Amino acid sequence: MTIEVKVPVLPESVAEATLLDWHKNVGDSVKRDENIVDIETDKVVLEVPAPEDGVITELKRESGDTVTAQEIIAILTPGAVADAAPAATESTEEVAEPAAEQSTTSTDDDRHGPAVTALLAEHNLDASQISGTGKDGRITKEDVQNHLNQAQSAAAPEPETPAAPTAATSAGGREQRREPMTRLRQTIANRLVQSQQTAAILTTFNEVDLTEVMALRSRYKQAFADKHGAKLGFMSFFVKASVEALKRYPVINAAVEGTDIIYHDYHDIGIAVSSPRGLVVPVVRNCDEKSFAEIEQAIVNYGQKAQKGAITMDEMTGGTFTITNGGTFGSMMSTPIINPPQSGILGMHNIVQRPMAVNGEVKIRPMMYLALSYDHRIIDGAEAVRFLVTIKDCLEDPGRLLLSV
């Protein structure tokens, strides 16, 4: 008896996915719910758990293959892990027959998947002579092809007379490599192009003096951390200031649908977060009802999940407005692109100590440039400018956030 391991049901809007890294190989034992392989969709990475304890007896697809929902990708022979484990190392009478056959015929090639094994056999290659770049040193199809190319180059006859160095052979080298985009990167690319092609994007700028915010953070940061278990960062101030501005100019919190404008009476703010796979935008919901501490904790949680690739599809859908902070990477000025179907995005930037005229005197102040990109189809320039001025006023006098003035 065997069990088919299938691609999980994908979200309704996702037609296909890509296999990333196999965590198990043929002959490996697994426990129920142990992750076998990661699958990348347009937005998130899904784990495929083992349905039962047992031994992996067949991998039907390779890393990098495109798969669809409910497609069979592996075969599992069920059984207690304690009994199945010897099958991966030595043949015993107590082990189920399929596992025993696998162990007695296992070679180094089997560790690298059926496609690689077939390629090695086709060219009569010894796996031990090829350096693997895959997980745990496993050989990939690209490794085999590179080995073949190097062998062909070495076997080619030397020219009778030395040739002049070319760009490819000059000192230092000019090598190229081709890598496919991840599904997330493809989605980011498509959505950014879609945004620029479908929206009339315009950007307006302002600058904000963060003296009062920094003084407030300095005065209460320890008490805030002790009480709430989270640091008092800048982002919660910007979220709260954005919510106040969105309440005053609700069209910036709206979306275009055909010839209609969809207004939102709630404030779900997307926070752009960097992850190893690229930029993701999880949504902090009902920000108008959340405290500073709840917003800070939500952002910290999303940051941690982003690094693990654990943000879910639901956590990245449904935002009404987005904030992105290029200042964490040193950005001085930028024109952020709207995250469709939203109509506005606020760009934060680096905080720089600059000389400013304050009440007729030159003083050094911590200044930040702000950028608001907006859809000019439904948002007038005056509304966009006043929106940024509202944020500026709230941040330069944080008491406004408490009094909504």
Buried (B, 14 or more C-beta within 10 A) or exposed (E): EEBBBBBEEBBEEBEBBBBBEBBBBBBBBBEEEBEBBBBBBBBBBBBBBBBBBBBBBBBBBBBBEEBEBEBEBBBBBBBEBEBBBBBBEEBEEEBBEBBBBBBEEBEBBBBBBBBBBEBBEEEEBEBEEBEBEBEEEBBBBBBBEBBBEEEEEEEEEEEEEEEEEEEEEEEEEEEEEEEEEBBBEEBBEEBBEEBEEBBEBBBBBBBBBBBBBBEBBEEEEEEBBEEBEBBBBBBBBBBBBBBBBBBEBBBBBBBBEEEEBEEBEEBBBBBBBBBEBBEBBBBBBEBBEBEBBBBBBBBBBBBEBBBEBBBEBEBBBEBBBBBBBBBBEEBEEBBBBBBBBBBBBBBBBBBEEEEBEEEEEEEEBBBBBBBBBBBBEBBEEEBBBBBBBBBBBBBBEBEBBEEEE
